[in-house]
């Protein structure tokens, strides 16, 4: 999963703490979570999350508490980006 967002002016310290909390929680659940600032558009941040697939037949378990909702509330723009694995690339010419 990839989240692309732009924090509201002045909200960067709160967003930074939420990103750190999200990373801690993801790592505790066996996931990888990292963020980086877009070099072309420095106000834009990207949060990458990847983790183990649930066992066959097992329900997907939530990784985060309210961190993502907090980031969304502090952002002037917040978008989710679908993974390439969600698209059937075999049919692309």
PyMOL Python script that loads the backbone (N, CA, C, O; Angstrom):
from pymol import cmd

cmd.read_pdbstr("""\
ATOM      1  N   UNK A   1       0.853  -1.170   0.000  1.00  0.00           N
ATOM      2  CA  UNK A   1       0.000   0.000   0.000  1.00  0.00           C
ATOM      3  C   UNK A   1       0.893   1.224   0.000  1.00  0.00           C
ATOM      4  O   UNK A   1       1.941   1.244   0.646  1.00  0.00           O
ATOM      5  N   UNK A   2       0.481   2.222  -0.713  1.00  0.00           N
ATOM      6  CA  UNK A   2       1.203   3.489  -0.754  1.00  0.00           C
ATOM      7  C   UNK A   2       0.207   4.601  -0.473  1.00  0.00           C
ATOM      8  O   UNK A   2      -0.874   4.634  -1.061  1.00  0.00           O
ATOM      9  N   UNK A   3       0.559   5.496   0.406  1.00  0.00           N
ATOM     10  CA  UNK A   3      -0.238   6.691   0.685  1.00  0.00           C
ATOM     11  C   UNK A   3       0.573   7.898   0.246  1.00  0.00           C
ATOM     12  O   UNK A   3       1.765   7.991   0.541  1.00  0.00           O
ATOM     13  N   UNK A   4      -0.059   8.813  -0.451  1.00  0.00           N
ATOM     14  CA  UNK A   4       0.575  10.056  -0.877  1.00  0.00           C
ATOM     15  C   UNK A   4      -0.214  11.180  -0.232  1.00  0.00           C
ATOM     16  O   UNK A   4      -1.434  11.249  -0.381  1.00  0.00           O
ATOM     17  N   UNK A   5       0.475  12.064   0.486  1.00  0.00           N
ATOM     18  CA  UNK A   5      -0.251  13.121   1.173  1.00  0.00           C
ATOM     19  C   UNK A   5       0.622  14.352   1.340  1.00  0.00           C
ATOM     20  O   UNK A   5       1.850  14.289   1.279  1.00  0.00           O
ATOM     21  N   UNK A   6      -0.052  15.473   1.553  1.00  0.00           N
ATOM     22  CA  UNK A   6       0.605  16.744   1.829  1.00  0.00           C
ATOM     23  C   UNK A   6       0.069  17.266   3.151  1.00  0.00           C
ATOM     24  O   UNK A   6      -1.111  17.601   3.251  1.00  0.00           O
ATOM     25  N   UNK A   7       0.928  17.340   4.175  1.00  0.00           N
ATOM     26  CA  UNK A   7       0.474  17.871   5.463  1.00  0.00           C
ATOM     27  C   UNK A   7       0.034  19.329   5.335  1.00  0.00           C
ATOM     28  O   UNK A   7       0.557  20.079   4.511  1.00  0.00           O
ATOM     29  N   UNK A   8      -0.920  19.708   6.150  1.00  0.00           N
ATOM     30  CA  UNK A   8      -1.331  21.106   6.222  1.00  0.00           C
ATOM     31  C   UNK A   8      -0.153  21.923   6.756  1.00  0.00           C
ATOM     32  O   UNK A   8       0.697  21.401   7.477  1.00  0.00           O
ATOM     33  N   UNK A   9      -0.112  23.193   6.401  1.00  0.00           N
ATOM     34  CA  UNK A   9       0.954  24.070   6.890  1.00  0.00           C
ATOM     35  C   UNK A   9       0.964  24.051   8.422  1.00  0.00           C
ATOM     36  O   UNK A   9      -0.071  24.237   9.062  1.00  0.00           O
ATOM     37  N   UNK A  10       2.131  23.828   8.991  1.00  0.00           N
ATOM     38  CA  UNK A  10       2.281  23.815  10.438  1.00  0.00           C
ATOM     39  C   UNK A  10       2.014  22.472  11.092  1.00  0.00           C
ATOM     40  O   UNK A  10       2.263  22.316  12.288  1.00  0.00           O
ATOM     41  N   UNK A  11       1.512  21.493  10.338  1.00  0.00           N
ATOM     42  CA  UNK A  11       1.166  20.193  10.911  1.00  0.00           C
ATOM     43  C   UNK A  11       2.296  19.169  10.794  1.00  0.00           C
ATOM     44  O   UNK A  11       2.139  18.027  11.224  1.00  0.00           O
ATOM     45  N   UNK A  12       3.424  19.564  10.220  1.00  0.00           N
ATOM     46  CA  UNK A  12       4.513  18.615   9.983  1.00  0.00           C
ATOM     47  C   UNK A  12       4.986  17.903  11.250  1.00  0.00           C
ATOM     48  O   UNK A  12       5.220  16.696  11.193  1.00  0.00           O
ATOM     49  N   UNK A  13       5.143  18.588  12.402  1.00  0.00           N
ATOM     50  CA  UNK A  13       5.593  17.862  13.608  1.00  0.00           C
ATOM     51  C   UNK A  13       4.609  16.774  14.053  1.00  0.00           C
ATOM     52  O   UNK A  13       5.030  15.690  14.457  1.00  0.00           O
ATOM     53  N   UNK A  14       3.319  17.051  13.982  1.00  0.00           N
ATOM     54  CA  UNK A  14       2.323  16.048  14.363  1.00  0.00           C
ATOM     55  C   UNK A  14       2.316  14.881  13.369  1.00  0.00           C
ATOM     56  O   UNK A  14       2.209  13.721  13.766  1.00  0.00           O
ATOM     57  N   UNK A  15       2.431  15.195  12.088  1.00  0.00           N
ATOM     58  CA  UNK A  15       2.462  14.151  11.062  1.00  0.00           C
ATOM     59  C   UNK A  15       3.702  13.287  11.246  1.00  0.00           C
ATOM     60  O   UNK A  15       3.634  12.066  11.107  1.00  0.00           O
ATOM     61  N   UNK A  16       4.829  13.910  11.555  1.00  0.00           N
ATOM     62  CA  UNK A  16       6.064  13.158  11.775  1.00  0.00           C
ATOM     63  C   UNK A  16       5.890  12.161  12.921  1.00  0.00           C
ATOM     64  O   UNK A  16       6.315  11.011  12.811  1.00  0.00           O
ATOM     65  N   UNK A  17       5.275  12.592  14.008  1.00  0.00           N
ATOM     66  CA  UNK A  17       5.055  11.684  15.139  1.00  0.00           C
ATOM     67  C   UNK A  17       4.108  10.551  14.760  1.00  0.00           C
ATOM     68  O   UNK A  17       4.317   9.410  15.172  1.00  0.00           O
ATOM     69  N   UNK A  18       3.067  10.849  13.979  1.00  0.00           N
ATOM     70  CA  UNK A  18       2.152   9.805  13.525  1.00  0.00           C
ATOM     71  C   UNK A  18       2.854   8.818  12.594  1.00  0.00           C
ATOM     72  O   UNK A  18       2.594   7.617  12.661  1.00  0.00           O
ATOM     73  N   UNK A  19       3.735   9.308  11.733  1.00  0.00           N
ATOM     74  CA  UNK A  19       4.492   8.418  10.859  1.00  0.00           C
ATOM     75  C   UNK A  19       5.392   7.493  11.668  1.00  0.00           C
ATOM     76  O   UNK A  19       5.508   6.307  11.359  1.00  0.00           O
ATOM     77  N   UNK A  20       6.027   8.034  12.702  1.00  0.00           N
ATOM     78  CA  UNK A  20       6.885   7.206  13.562  1.00  0.00           C
ATOM     79  C   UNK A  20       6.056   6.155  14.301  1.00  0.00           C
ATOM     80  O   UNK A  20       6.484   5.009  14.442  1.00  0.00           O
ATOM     81  N   UNK A  21       4.873   6.544  14.772  1.00  0.00           N
ATOM     82  CA  UNK A  21       3.996   5.595  15.459  1.00  0.00           C
ATOM     83  C   UNK A  21       3.521   4.509  14.491  1.00  0.00           C
ATOM     84  O   UNK A  21       3.453   3.335  14.857  1.00  0.00           O
ATOM     85  N   UNK A  22       3.193   4.899  13.256  1.00  0.00           N
ATOM     86  CA  UNK A  22       2.757   3.931  12.252  1.00  0.00           C
ATOM     87  C   UNK A  22       3.879   2.943  11.958  1.00  0.00           C
ATOM     88  O   UNK A  22       3.637   1.743  11.832  1.00  0.00           O
ATOM     89  N   UNK A  23       5.081   3.438  11.852  1.00  0.00           N
ATOM     90  CA  UNK A  23       6.223   2.550  11.579  1.00  0.00           C
ATOM     91  C   UNK A  23       6.437   1.564  12.730  1.00  0.00           C
ATOM     92  O   UNK A  23       6.645   0.373  12.498  1.00  0.00           O
ATOM     93  N   UNK A  24       6.386   2.055  13.958  1.00  0.00           N
ATOM     94  CA  UNK A  24       6.562   1.166  15.114  1.00  0.00           C
ATOM     95  C   UNK A  24       5.496   0.065  15.117  1.00  0.00           C
ATOM     96  O   UNK A  24       5.803  -1.110  15.318  1.00  0.00           O
ATOM     97  N   UNK A  25       4.255   0.460  14.894  1.00  0.00           N
ATOM     98  CA  UNK A  25       3.159  -0.513  14.920  1.00  0.00           C
ATOM     99  C   UNK A  25       3.311  -1.525  13.779  1.00  0.00           C
ATOM    100  O   UNK A  25       3.101  -2.720  13.982  1.00  0.00           O
ATOM    101  N   UNK A  26       3.674  -1.054  12.584  1.00  0.00           N
ATOM    102  CA  UNK A  26       3.849  -1.953  11.442  1.00  0.00           C
ATOM    103  C   UNK A  26       4.971  -2.949  11.708  1.00  0.00           C
ATOM    104  O   UNK A  26       4.823  -4.138  11.429  1.00  0.00           O
ATOM    105  N   UNK A  27       6.082  -2.475  12.241  1.00  0.00           N
ATOM    106  CA  UNK A  27       7.207  -3.364  12.520  1.00  0.00           C
ATOM    107  C   UNK A  27       6.841  -4.400  13.576  1.00  0.00           C
ATOM    108  O   UNK A  27       7.277  -5.548  13.485  1.00  0.00           O
ATOM    109  N   UNK A  28       6.054  -4.020  14.567  1.00  0.00           N
ATOM    110  CA  UNK A  28       5.620  -4.970  15.588  1.00  0.00           C
ATOM    111  C   UNK A  28       4.741  -6.063  14.996  1.00  0.00           C
ATOM    112  O   UNK A  28       4.707  -7.181  15.509  1.00  0.00           O
ATOM    113  N   UNK A  29       4.020  -5.740  13.903  1.00  0.00           N
ATOM    114  CA  UNK A  29       3.144  -6.711  13.251  1.00  0.00           C
ATOM    115  C   UNK A  29       3.860  -7.481  12.143  1.00  0.00           C
ATOM    116  O   UNK A  29       3.238  -8.274  11.436  1.00  0.00           O
ATOM    117  N   UNK A  30       5.176  -7.248  11.989  1.00  0.00           N
ATOM    118  CA  UNK A  30       5.937  -7.954  10.967  1.00  0.00           C
ATOM    119  C   UNK A  30       5.895  -7.320   9.591  1.00  0.00           C
ATOM    120  O   UNK A  30       6.278  -7.955   8.609  1.00  0.00           O
ATOM    121  N   UNK A  31       5.442  -6.093   9.502  1.00  0.00           N
ATOM    122  CA  UNK A  31       5.375  -5.371   8.238  1.00  0.00           C
ATOM    123  C   UNK A  31       6.567  -4.427   8.118  1.00  0.00           C
ATOM    124  O   UNK A  31       7.280  -4.178   9.090  1.00  0.00           O
ATOM    125  N   UNK A  32       6.769  -3.907   6.912  1.00  0.00           N
ATOM    126  CA  UNK A  32       7.779  -2.883   6.669  1.00  0.00           C
ATOM    127  C   UNK A  32       7.033  -1.597   6.340  1.00  0.00           C
ATOM    128  O   UNK A  32       6.041  -1.616   5.612  1.00  0.00           O
ATOM    129  N   UNK A  33       7.506  -0.503   6.868  1.00  0.00           N
ATOM    130  CA  UNK A  33       6.838   0.779   6.681  1.00  0.00           C
ATOM    131  C   UNK A  33       7.917   1.850   6.583  1.00  0.00           C
ATOM    132  O   UNK A  33       8.765   1.953   7.470  1.00  0.00           O
ATOM    133  N   UNK A  34       7.896   2.638   5.531  1.00  0.00           N
ATOM    134  CA  UNK A  34       8.856   3.709   5.389  1.00  0.00           C
ATOM    135  C   UNK A  34       8.215   4.867   4.636  1.00  0.00           C
ATOM    136  O   UNK A  34       7.229   4.692   3.920  1.00  0.00           O
ATOM    137  N   UNK A  35       8.787   6.043   4.807  1.00  0.00           N
ATOM    138  CA  UNK A  35       8.251   7.247   4.166  1.00  0.00           C
ATOM    139  C   UNK A  35       9.397   8.023   3.538  1.00  0.00           C
ATOM    140  O   UNK A  35      10.544   7.931   3.976  1.00  0.00           O
ATOM    141  N   UNK A  36       9.072   8.776   2.521  1.00  0.00           N
ATOM    142  CA  UNK A  36      10.060   9.697   1.978  1.00  0.00           C
ATOM    143  C   UNK A  36       9.360  10.918   1.403  1.00  0.00           C
ATOM    144  O   UNK A  36       8.176  10.884   1.070  1.00  0.00           O
ATOM    145  N   UNK A  37      10.122  11.987   1.297  1.00  0.00           N
ATOM    146  CA  UNK A  37       9.636  13.255   0.759  1.00  0.00           C
ATOM    147  C   UNK A  37       9.931  13.272  -0.737  1.00  0.00           C
ATOM    148  O   UNK A  37      11.038  12.938  -1.160  1.00  0.00           O
ATOM    149  N   UNK A  38       8.952  13.657  -1.526  1.00  0.00           N
ATOM    150  CA  UNK A  38       9.101  13.757  -2.964  1.00  0.00           C
ATOM    151  C   UNK A  38      10.129  14.837  -3.285  1.00  0.00           C
ATOM    152  O   UNK A  38       9.971  15.985  -2.868  1.00  0.00           O
ATOM    153  N   UNK A  39      11.173  14.485  -4.018  1.00  0.00           N
ATOM    154  CA  UNK A  39      12.214  15.463  -4.351  1.00  0.00           C
ATOM    155  C   UNK A  39      11.717  16.538  -5.303  1.00  0.00           C
ATOM    156  O   UNK A  39      12.203  17.669  -5.266  1.00  0.00           O
ATOM    157  N   UNK A  40      10.759  16.203  -6.151  1.00  0.00           N
ATOM    158  CA  UNK A  40      10.245  17.168  -7.122  1.00  0.00           C
ATOM    159  C   UNK A  40       9.219  18.091  -6.478  1.00  0.00           C
ATOM    160  O   UNK A  40       9.151  19.274  -6.811  1.00  0.00           O
ATOM    161  N   UNK A  41       8.429  17.559  -5.565  1.00  0.00           N
ATOM    162  CA  UNK A  41       7.403  18.346  -4.875  1.00  0.00           C
ATOM    163  C   UNK A  41       7.606  18.140  -3.375  1.00  0.00           C
ATOM    164  O   UNK A  41       6.964  17.266  -2.793  1.00  0.00           O
ATOM    165  N   UNK A  42       8.480  18.918  -2.731  1.00  0.00           N
ATOM    166  CA  UNK A  42       8.866  18.676  -1.338  1.00  0.00           C
ATOM    167  C   UNK A  42       7.736  18.689  -0.318  1.00  0.00           C
ATOM    168  O   UNK A  42       7.901  18.149   0.776  1.00  0.00           O
ATOM    169  N   UNK A  43       6.597  19.287  -0.641  1.00  0.00           N
ATOM    170  CA  UNK A  43       5.493  19.289   0.314  1.00  0.00           C
ATOM    171  C   UNK A  43       4.775  17.941   0.344  1.00  0.00           C
ATOM    172  O   UNK A  43       3.959  17.690   1.230  1.00  0.00           O
ATOM    173  N   UNK A  44       5.077  17.081  -0.617  1.00  0.00           N
ATOM    174  CA  UNK A  44       4.390  15.788  -0.731  1.00  0.00           C
ATOM    175  C   UNK A  44       5.204  14.684  -0.056  1.00  0.00           C
ATOM    176  O   UNK A  44       6.406  14.553  -0.288  1.00  0.00           O
ATOM    177  N   UNK A  45       4.539  13.903   0.771  1.00  0.00           N
ATOM    178  CA  UNK A  45       5.156  12.754   1.429  1.00  0.00           C
ATOM    179  C   UNK A  45       4.522  11.479   0.904  1.00  0.00           C
ATOM    180  O   UNK A  45       3.349  11.462   0.530  1.00  0.00           O
ATOM    181  N   UNK A  46       5.306  10.418   0.879  1.00  0.00           N
ATOM    182  CA  UNK A  46       4.791   9.111   0.471  1.00  0.00           C
ATOM    183  C   UNK A  46       5.092   8.124   1.583  1.00  0.00           C
ATOM    184  O   UNK A  46       6.214   8.065   2.086  1.00  0.00           O
ATOM    185  N   UNK A  47       4.093   7.356   1.962  1.00  0.00           N
ATOM    186  CA  UNK A  47       4.230   6.328   2.983  1.00  0.00           C
ATOM    187  C   UNK A  47       4.043   4.980   2.304  1.00  0.00           C
ATOM    188  O   UNK A  47       3.003   4.721   1.698  1.00  0.00           O
ATOM    189  N   UNK A  48       5.048   4.130   2.407  1.00  0.00           N
ATOM    190  CA  UNK A  48       5.006   2.803   1.808  1.00  0.00           C
ATOM    191  C   UNK A  48       4.824   1.775   2.909  1.00  0.00           C
ATOM    192  O   UNK A  48       5.465   1.856   3.957  1.00  0.00           O
ATOM    193  N   UNK A  49       3.956   0.816   2.672  1.00  0.00           N
ATOM    194  CA  UNK A  49       3.677  -0.229   3.649  1.00  0.00           C
ATOM    195  C   UNK A  49       3.623  -1.550   2.894  1.00  0.00           C
ATOM    196  O   UNK A  49       2.859  -1.689   1.938  1.00  0.00           O
ATOM    197  N   UNK A  50       4.422  -2.512   3.313  1.00  0.00           N
ATOM    198  CA  UNK A  50       4.337  -3.836   2.722  1.00  0.00           C
ATOM    199  C   UNK A  50       4.493  -4.868   3.822  1.00  0.00           C
ATOM    200  O   UNK A  50       5.246  -4.677   4.778  1.00  0.00           O
ATOM    201  N   UNK A  51       3.784  -5.937   3.670  1.00  0.00           N
ATOM    202  CA  UNK A  51       3.836  -6.925   4.723  1.00  0.00           C
ATOM    203  C   UNK A  51       3.445  -8.306   4.261  1.00  0.00           C
ATOM    204  O   UNK A  51       3.158  -8.536   3.086  1.00  0.00           O
ATOM    205  N   UNK A  52       3.442  -9.206   5.198  1.00  0.00           N
ATOM    206  CA  UNK A  52       3.111 -10.589   4.854  1.00  0.00           C
ATOM    207  C   UNK A  52       1.633 -10.730   4.482  1.00  0.00           C
ATOM    208  O   UNK A  52       0.757 -10.085   5.058  1.00  0.00           O
ATOM    209  N   UNK A  53       1.396 -11.578   3.520  1.00  0.00           N
ATOM    210  CA  UNK A  53       0.008 -11.878   3.150  1.00  0.00           C
ATOM    211  C   UNK A  53      -0.602 -12.743   4.240  1.00  0.00           C
ATOM    212  O   UNK A  53       0.094 -13.563   4.839  1.00  0.00           O
ATOM    213  N   UNK A  54      -1.889 -12.572   4.506  1.00  0.00           N
ATOM    214  CA  UNK A  54      -2.525 -13.441   5.505  1.00  0.00           C
ATOM    215  C   UNK A  54      -2.530 -14.885   5.022  1.00  0.00           C
ATOM    216  O   UNK A  54      -2.486 -15.139   3.819  1.00  0.00           O
ATOM    217  N   UNK A  55      -2.581 -15.809   5.937  1.00  0.00           N
ATOM    218  CA  UNK A  55      -2.661 -17.227   5.582  1.00  0.00           C
ATOM    219  C   UNK A  55      -3.928 -17.454   4.755  1.00  0.00           C
ATOM    220  O   UNK A  55      -4.930 -16.769   4.962  1.00  0.00           O
ATOM    221  N   UNK A  56      -3.895 -18.402   3.828  1.00  0.00           N
ATOM    222  CA  UNK A  56      -5.092 -18.664   3.007  1.00  0.00           C
ATOM    223  C   UNK A  56      -6.316 -18.905   3.888  1.00  0.00           C
ATOM    224  O   UNK A  56      -6.286 -19.715   4.814  1.00  0.00           O
ATOM    225  N   UNK A  57      -7.385 -18.188   3.579  1.00  0.00           N
ATOM    226  CA  UNK A  57      -8.630 -18.327   4.328  1.00  0.00           C
ATOM    227  C   UNK A  57      -8.702 -17.491   5.593  1.00  0.00           C
ATOM    228  O   UNK A  57      -9.771 -17.368   6.192  1.00  0.00           O
ATOM    229  N   UNK A  58      -7.587 -16.915   6.010  1.00  0.00           N
ATOM    230  CA  UNK A  58      -7.570 -16.090   7.224  1.00  0.00           C
ATOM    231  C   UNK A  58      -7.995 -14.669   6.872  1.00  0.00           C
ATOM    232  O   UNK A  58      -7.636 -14.167   5.807  1.00  0.00           O
ATOM    233  N   UNK A  59      -8.745 -14.021   7.739  1.00  0.00           N
ATOM    234  CA  UNK A  59      -9.133 -12.632   7.455  1.00  0.00           C
ATOM    235  C   UNK A  59      -7.918 -11.713   7.574  1.00  0.00           C
ATOM    236  O   UNK A  59      -7.015 -11.962   8.373  1.00  0.00           O
ATOM    237  N   UNK A  60      -7.906 -10.667   6.784  1.00  0.00           N
ATOM    238  CA  UNK A  60      -6.833  -9.678   6.870  1.00  0.00           C
ATOM    239  C   UNK A  60      -6.964  -8.944   8.200  1.00  0.00           C
ATOM    240  O   UNK A  60      -8.056  -8.529   8.589  1.00  0.00           O
ATOM    241  N   UNK A  61      -5.860  -8.793   8.878  1.00  0.00           N
ATOM    242  CA  UNK A  61      -5.865  -8.104  10.172  1.00  0.00           C
ATOM    243  C   UNK A  61      -5.404  -6.668   9.982  1.00  0.00           C
ATOM    244  O   UNK A  61      -4.489  -6.423   9.196  1.00  0.00           O
ATOM    245  N   UNK A  62      -6.004  -5.720  10.672  1.00  0.00           N
ATOM    246  CA  UNK A  62      -5.558  -4.335  10.553  1.00  0.00           C
ATOM    247  C   UNK A  62      -4.151  -4.181  11.124  1.00  0.00           C
ATOM    248  O   UNK A  62      -3.802  -4.816  12.118  1.00  0.00           O
ATOM    249  N   UNK A  63      -3.357  -3.338  10.489  1.00  0.00           N
ATOM    250  CA  UNK A  63      -1.995  -3.101  10.942  1.00  0.00           C
ATOM    251  C   UNK A  63      -1.943  -1.854  11.822  1.00  0.00           C
ATOM    252  O   UNK A  63      -1.152  -1.792  12.763  1.00  0.00           O
ATOM    253  N   UNK A  64      -2.771  -0.876  11.525  1.00  0.00           N
ATOM    254  CA  UNK A  64      -2.691   0.405  12.216  1.00  0.00           C
ATOM    255  C   UNK A  64      -3.883   0.639  13.122  1.00  0.00           C
ATOM    256  O   UNK A  64      -4.949   0.051  12.944  1.00  0.00           O
ATOM    257  N   UNK A  65      -3.680   1.509  14.094  1.00  0.00           N
ATOM    258  CA  UNK A  65      -4.756   1.981  14.942  1.00  0.00           C
ATOM    259  C   UNK A  65      -5.336   3.222  14.285  1.00  0.00           C
ATOM    260  O   UNK A  65      -5.960   3.135  13.227  1.00  0.00           O
ATOM    261  N   UNK A  66      -5.133   4.372  14.905  1.00  0.00           N
ATOM    262  CA  UNK A  66      -5.679   5.617  14.363  1.00  0.00           C
ATOM    263  C   UNK A  66      -4.623   6.500  13.699  1.00  0.00           C
ATOM    264  O   UNK A  66      -4.891   7.663  13.400  1.00  0.00           O
ATOM    265  N   UNK A  67      -3.417   5.953  13.465  1.00  0.00           N
ATOM    266  CA  UNK A  67      -2.357   6.775  12.871  1.00  0.00           C
ATOM    267  C   UNK A  67      -2.722   7.295  11.484  1.00  0.00           C
ATOM    268  O   UNK A  67      -2.525   8.474  11.188  1.00  0.00           O
ATOM    269  N   UNK A  68      -3.249   6.423  10.642  1.00  0.00           N
ATOM    270  CA  UNK A  68      -3.573   6.839   9.274  1.00  0.00           C
ATOM    271  C   UNK A  68      -4.708   7.863   9.276  1.00  0.00           C
ATOM    272  O   UNK A  68      -4.672   8.820   8.502  1.00  0.00           O
ATOM    273  N   UNK A  69      -5.706   7.678  10.127  1.00  0.00           N
ATOM    274  CA  UNK A  69      -6.781   8.670  10.252  1.00  0.00           C
ATOM    275  C   UNK A  69      -6.246  10.009  10.721  1.00  0.00           C
ATOM    276  O   UNK A  69      -6.705  11.057  10.269  1.00  0.00           O
ATOM    277  N   UNK A  70      -5.278   9.981  11.625  1.00  0.00           N
ATOM    278  CA  UNK A  70      -4.654  11.222  12.099  1.00  0.00           C
ATOM    279  C   UNK A  70      -3.896  11.925  10.998  1.00  0.00           C
ATOM    280  O   UNK A  70      -3.970  13.147  10.866  1.00  0.00           O
ATOM    281  N   UNK A  71      -3.159  11.151  10.196  1.00  0.00           N
ATOM    282  CA  UNK A  71      -2.434  11.743   9.069  1.00  0.00           C
ATOM    283  C   UNK A  71      -3.416  12.345   8.077  1.00  0.00           C
ATOM    284  O   UNK A  71      -3.199  13.448   7.576  1.00  0.00           O
ATOM    285  N   UNK A  72      -4.499  11.622   7.793  1.00  0.00           N
ATOM    286  CA  UNK A  72      -5.517  12.136   6.859  1.00  0.00           C
ATOM    287  C   UNK A  72      -6.097  13.460   7.381  1.00  0.00           C
ATOM    288  O   UNK A  72      -6.266  14.407   6.612  1.00  0.00           O
ATOM    289  N   UNK A  73      -6.399  13.527   8.669  1.00  0.00           N
ATOM    290  CA  UNK A  73      -6.993  14.739   9.252  1.00  0.00           C
ATOM    291  C   UNK A  73      -6.037  15.927   9.198  1.00  0.00           C
ATOM    292  O   UNK A  73      -6.482  17.073   9.145  1.00  0.00           O
ATOM    293  N   UNK A  74      -4.738  15.669   9.211  1.00  0.00           N
ATOM    294  CA  UNK A  74      -3.746  16.740   9.195  1.00  0.00           C
ATOM    295  C   UNK A  74      -3.228  17.057   7.795  1.00  0.00           C
ATOM    296  O   UNK A  74      -2.278  17.824   7.638  1.00  0.00           O
ATOM    297  N   UNK A  75      -3.856  16.465   6.776  1.00  0.00           N
ATOM    298  CA  UNK A  75      -3.383  16.644   5.405  1.00  0.00           C
ATOM    299  C   UNK A  75      -4.340  17.475   4.582  1.00  0.00           C
ATOM    300  O   UNK A  75      -5.558  17.375   4.727  1.00  0.00           O
ATOM    301  N   UNK A  76      -3.773  18.295   3.718  1.00  0.00           N
ATOM    302  CA  UNK A  76      -4.616  19.044   2.784  1.00  0.00           C
ATOM    303  C   UNK A  76      -4.907  18.204   1.542  1.00  0.00           C
ATOM    304  O   UNK A  76      -5.858  18.483   0.811  1.00  0.00           O
ATOM    305  N   UNK A  77      -4.087  17.174   1.302  1.00  0.00           N
ATOM    306  CA  UNK A  77      -4.324  16.212   0.216  1.00  0.00           C
ATOM    307  C   UNK A  77      -3.898  14.847   0.728  1.00  0.00           C
ATOM    308  O   UNK A  77      -2.837  14.712   1.336  1.00  0.00           O
ATOM    309  N   UNK A  78      -4.721  13.834   0.484  1.00  0.00           N
ATOM    310  CA  UNK A  78      -4.450  12.481   0.963  1.00  0.00           C
ATOM    311  C   UNK A  78      -4.982  11.503  -0.073  1.00  0.00           C
ATOM    312  O   UNK A  78      -6.186  11.472  -0.329  1.00  0.00           O
ATOM    313  N   UNK A  79      -4.103  10.701  -0.676  1.00  0.00           N
ATOM    314  CA  UNK A  79      -4.501   9.754  -1.710  1.00  0.00           C
ATOM    315  C   UNK A  79      -3.902   8.388  -1.402  1.00  0.00           C
ATOM    316  O   UNK A  79      -2.781   8.294  -0.902  1.00  0.00           O
ATOM    317  N   UNK A  80      -4.641   7.344  -1.699  1.00  0.00           N
ATOM    318  CA  UNK A  80      -4.079   6.002  -1.658  1.00  0.00           C
ATOM    319  C   UNK A  80      -3.716   5.610  -3.082  1.00  0.00           C
ATOM    320  O   UNK A  80      -4.387   6.002  -4.037  1.00  0.00           O
ATOM    321  N   UNK A  81      -2.666   4.845  -3.210  1.00  0.00           N
ATOM    322  CA  UNK A  81      -2.194   4.410  -4.519  1.00  0.00           C
ATOM    323  C   UNK A  81      -2.263   2.895  -4.541  1.00  0.00           C
ATOM    324  O   UNK A  81      -1.746   2.234  -3.640  1.00  0.00           O
ATOM    325  N   UNK A  82      -2.887   2.349  -5.548  1.00  0.00           N
ATOM    326  CA  UNK A  82      -2.997   0.889  -5.647  1.00  0.00           C
ATOM    327  C   UNK A  82      -1.657   0.295  -6.052  1.00  0.00           C
ATOM    328  O   UNK A  82      -0.915   0.876  -6.843  1.00  0.00           O
ATOM    329  N   UNK A  83      -1.371  -0.850  -5.507  1.00  0.00           N
ATOM    330  CA  UNK A  83      -0.149  -1.574  -5.824  1.00  0.00           C
ATOM    331  C   UNK A  83      -0.234  -2.141  -7.230  1.00  0.00           C
ATOM    332  O   UNK A  83      -1.321  -2.450  -7.719  1.00  0.00           O
ATOM    333  N   UNK A  84       0.909  -2.277  -7.875  1.00  0.00           N
ATOM    334  CA  UNK A  84       0.928  -2.898  -9.197  1.00  0.00           C
ATOM    335  C   UNK A  84       0.445  -4.339  -9.139  1.00  0.00           C
ATOM    336  O   UNK A  84      -0.052  -4.863 -10.137  1.00  0.00           O
ATOM    337  N   UNK A  85       0.581  -4.981  -7.999  1.00  0.00           N
ATOM    338  CA  UNK A  85       0.116  -6.364  -7.893  1.00  0.00           C
ATOM    339  C   UNK A  85      -1.408  -6.450  -7.948  1.00  0.00           C
ATOM    340  O   UNK A  85      -1.961  -7.533  -8.140  1.00  0.00           O
ATOM    341  N   UNK A  86      -2.089  -5.312  -7.781  1.00  0.00           N
ATOM    342  CA  UNK A  86      -3.550  -5.305  -7.861  1.00  0.00           C
ATOM    343  C   UNK A  86      -4.049  -5.200  -9.301  1.00  0.00           C
ATOM    344  O   UNK A  86      -5.243  -5.358  -9.553  1.00  0.00           O
ATOM    345  N   UNK A  87      -3.158  -4.939 -10.237  1.00  0.00           N
ATOM    346  CA  UNK A  87      -3.534  -4.794 -11.629  1.00  0.00           C
ATOM    347  C   UNK A  87      -3.088  -6.026 -12.408  1.00  0.00           C
ATOM    348  O   UNK A  87      -1.977  -6.512 -12.196  1.00  0.00           O
ATOM    349  N   UNK A  88      -3.926  -6.543 -13.306  1.00  0.00           N
ATOM    350  CA  UNK A  88      -3.533  -7.712 -14.111  1.00  0.00           C
ATOM    351  C   UNK A  88      -2.569  -7.304 -15.230  1.00  0.00           C
ATOM    352  O   UNK A  88      -3.003  -7.007 -16.343  1.00  0.00           O
ATOM    353  N   UNK A  89      -1.281  -7.288 -14.941  1.00  0.00           N
ATOM    354  CA  UNK A  89      -0.293  -6.823 -15.904  1.00  0.00           C
ATOM    355  C   UNK A  89      -0.051  -7.818 -17.036  1.00  0.00           C
ATOM    356  O   UNK A  89       0.538  -7.452 -18.054  1.00  0.00           O
ATOM    357  N   UNK A  90      -0.490  -9.063 -16.882  1.00  0.00           N
ATOM    358  CA  UNK A  90      -0.294 -10.058 -17.925  1.00  0.00           C
ATOM    359  C   UNK A  90      -1.036  -9.686 -19.210  1.00  0.00           C
ATOM    360  O   UNK A  90      -0.620 -10.082 -20.299  1.00  0.00           O
ATOM    361  N   UNK A  91      -2.118  -8.938 -19.094  1.00  0.00           N
ATOM    362  CA  UNK A  91      -2.921  -8.580 -20.258  1.00  0.00           C
ATOM    363  C   UNK A  91      -2.526  -7.253 -20.878  1.00  0.00           C
ATOM    364  O   UNK A  91      -3.154  -6.811 -21.840  1.00  0.00           O
ATOM    365  N   UNK A  92      -1.495  -6.609 -20.344  1.00  0.00           N
ATOM    366  CA  UNK A  92      -1.066  -5.304 -20.858  1.00  0.00           C
ATOM    367  C   UNK A  92      -0.153  -5.541 -22.060  1.00  0.00           C
ATOM    368  O   UNK A  92       0.826  -6.281 -21.954  1.00  0.00           O
ATOM    369  N   UNK A  93      -0.464  -4.918 -23.212  1.00  0.00           N
ATOM    370  CA  UNK A  93       0.374  -5.135 -24.411  1.00  0.00           C
ATOM    371  C   UNK A  93       1.759  -4.542 -24.255  1.00  0.00           C
ATOM    372  O   UNK A  93       2.579  -4.638 -25.168  1.00  0.00           O
TER     373      UNK A  93
END
""", "prot")
cmd.dss("prot")
cmd.show_as("cartoon", "prot")
cmd.util.cbc("prot")
cmd.orient("prot")
